[in-house]
Amino acid sequence: MLQSKFQKVSEKWVAAQNIHLTLCFIGCVDESELKCIGETAEKLNGEKIHLILDVIGDFEKANILWLGLSGTSIPLNDLNRSLSVKLKSCGLKHNSLKFRPHITLAKKVNNNILKPKFEAIDWCSDFFYLMESVQVPHGVEYKVLKQYSLS
């Protein structure tokens, strides 16, 4: 496991069941917005996603350690852009931050992390999920609301 390659950098590793790549952060929504989001996602025509996860980085200000890709994925970027634009019709605000696909590995990390060498991870998906973040006593868990297919 990639976590074992790090010396103690954090007490808050992301649990295996919570590992994910956020396509589009939506935030809190009501039932009608949720229905609209589901209908919008159902209509998306995206290509199968293929990523080579080969970079470990950190967001210093947020104290987050992440796994990402050194290159770009046109299908992933297109899917993000298409979903973000179409969600405006549901009354959701478009996130103006640049899309930086990454998988959060740990939170509350120490500064000056030594990033180990590791074998790149070849990751493919022909689907994406609509997820709900649920507060639990030990943090957050993610609940799948719906799965959507990619061609």
C-alpha positions as CSV (number, residue, x, y, z in Angstrom):
1,M,0.0,0.0,0.0
2,L,1.2,3.5,-0.9
3,Q,0.7,4.8,2.7
4,S,3.4,2.3,4.0
5,K,6.0,4.1,1.8
6,F,5.7,7.3,3.9
7,Q,7.3,7.9,7.2
8,K,4.8,9.2,9.8
9,V,3.4,12.3,8.1
10,S,-0.2,12.3,9.4
11,E,-2.5,10.9,11.9
12,K,-5.4,11.3,9.5
13,W,-5.0,8.9,6.5
14,V,-8.1,8.7,4.4
15,A,-9.8,5.4,5.0
16,A,-9.7,2.9,2.1
17,Q,-13.5,3.0,1.6
18,N,-13.3,6.9,1.3
19,I,-10.6,7.0,-1.4
20,H,-12.1,8.9,-4.4
21,L,-11.4,11.4,-7.1
22,T,-13.9,14.3,-7.0
23,L,-15.2,15.1,-10.5
24,C,-17.3,18.1,-9.4
25,F,-17.9,19.3,-5.8
26,I,-21.5,20.2,-5.4
27,G,-22.0,21.0,-1.6
28,C,-25.3,21.0,0.2
29,V,-28.4,20.8,-1.9
30,D,-32.1,20.4,-1.3
31,E,-34.3,17.6,-2.8
32,S,-35.3,19.4,-6.0
33,E,-31.6,20.3,-6.7
34,L,-30.6,16.7,-6.0
35,K,-33.3,15.5,-8.5
36,C,-32.0,17.9,-11.1
37,I,-28.4,16.9,-10.5
38,G,-29.3,13.2,-11.0
39,E,-31.2,14.0,-14.2
40,T,-28.4,16.1,-15.5
41,A,-25.7,13.4,-14.8
42,E,-27.9,10.8,-16.5
43,K,-27.8,12.8,-19.8
44,L,-24.0,13.2,-19.8
45,N,-22.1,11.5,-22.6
46,G,-18.6,11.0,-21.4
47,E,-15.8,8.7,-22.5
48,K,-14.3,6.0,-20.4
49,I,-11.6,7.5,-18.2
50,H,-8.0,6.2,-18.2
51,L,-5.5,7.8,-15.8
52,I,-1.9,7.1,-14.9
53,L,-1.6,8.2,-11.3
54,D,2.1,9.0,-11.0
55,V,2.6,12.1,-8.8
56,I,2.4,12.7,-5.1
57,G,1.8,16.3,-4.1
58,D,0.5,18.4,-1.3
59,F,-1.7,21.4,-0.8
60,E,0.4,23.2,1.8
61,K,-2.2,25.6,3.0
62,A,-4.8,22.9,3.5
63,N,-2.2,20.4,4.8
64,I,-3.4,17.7,2.4
65,L,-1.3,15.0,0.8
66,W,-2.6,13.8,-2.6
67,L,-2.0,11.4,-5.5
68,G,-2.5,12.7,-9.0
69,L,-1.4,12.6,-12.6
70,S,1.5,14.5,-14.2
71,G,-0.2,14.7,-17.5
72,T,-3.8,15.6,-18.4
73,S,-6.8,13.5,-19.2
74,I,-8.9,15.1,-21.9
75,P,-11.9,12.8,-21.3
76,L,-11.8,13.6,-17.5
77,N,-11.4,17.3,-18.1
78,D,-14.2,17.3,-20.7
79,L,-16.5,15.4,-18.3
80,N,-15.8,17.9,-15.5
81,R,-16.4,20.9,-17.7
82,S,-19.6,19.4,-19.2
83,L,-21.0,18.5,-15.8
84,S,-20.0,21.8,-14.2
85,V,-21.7,23.9,-17.0
86,K,-24.8,21.7,-17.1
87,L,-25.3,21.9,-13.3
88,K,-25.9,25.7,-13.7
89,S,-29.4,24.7,-15.0
90,C,-30.0,23.2,-11.5
91,G,-29.3,26.5,-9.9
92,L,-25.8,25.5,-8.8
93,K,-22.9,27.9,-9.0
94,H,-20.0,26.9,-11.3
95,N,-16.8,26.3,-9.4
96,S,-14.3,28.8,-10.8
97,L,-11.3,27.0,-9.4
98,K,-9.2,25.2,-11.9
99,F,-10.0,21.5,-12.0
100,R,-7.1,19.6,-10.4
101,P,-7.9,15.9,-10.4
102,H,-6.4,14.2,-7.4
103,I,-7.0,11.6,-4.7
104,T,-6.6,12.8,-1.2
105,L,-4.4,10.4,0.8
106,A,-4.1,12.2,4.1
107,K,-5.2,15.3,5.9
108,K,-3.4,17.4,8.6
109,V,0.0,16.4,7.2
110,N,3.3,17.6,8.5
111,N,5.2,20.2,6.5
112,N,8.2,19.2,4.4
113,I,6.9,15.8,3.4
114,L,9.5,13.5,1.7
115,K,7.6,12.1,-1.3
116,P,8.7,8.5,-1.9
117,K,9.3,6.9,-5.3
118,F,6.4,4.5,-6.2
119,E,5.2,2.6,-9.2
120,A,2.6,4.5,-11.1
121,I,-1.0,3.3,-10.8
122,D,-2.9,2.6,-14.0
123,W,-6.6,3.4,-13.3
124,C,-9.6,3.0,-15.6
125,S,-13.3,3.6,-15.1
126,D,-16.3,3.4,-17.3
127,F,-18.6,5.0,-14.7
128,F,-18.9,7.7,-12.1
129,Y,-21.0,8.2,-9.0
130,L,-23.2,10.8,-7.3
131,M,-22.0,10.6,-3.7
132,E,-23.3,12.0,-0.4
133,S,-20.9,12.9,2.3
134,V,-22.3,11.7,5.7
135,Q,-20.9,13.0,9.0
136,V,-20.2,10.1,11.4
137,P,-18.6,10.2,14.9
138,H,-15.1,9.4,13.5
139,G,-15.3,11.8,10.5
140,V,-17.0,11.4,7.2
141,E,-18.2,8.5,5.1
142,Y,-19.3,8.5,1.5
143,K,-22.6,7.0,0.5
144,V,-23.3,6.1,-3.2
145,L,-26.6,7.7,-4.4
146,K,-26.4,6.6,-8.0
147,Q,-23.9,5.2,-10.6
148,Y,-23.7,6.6,-14.1
149,S,-22.1,4.9,-17.1
150,L,-19.5,6.3,-19.5
151,S,-19.1,5.1,-23.0
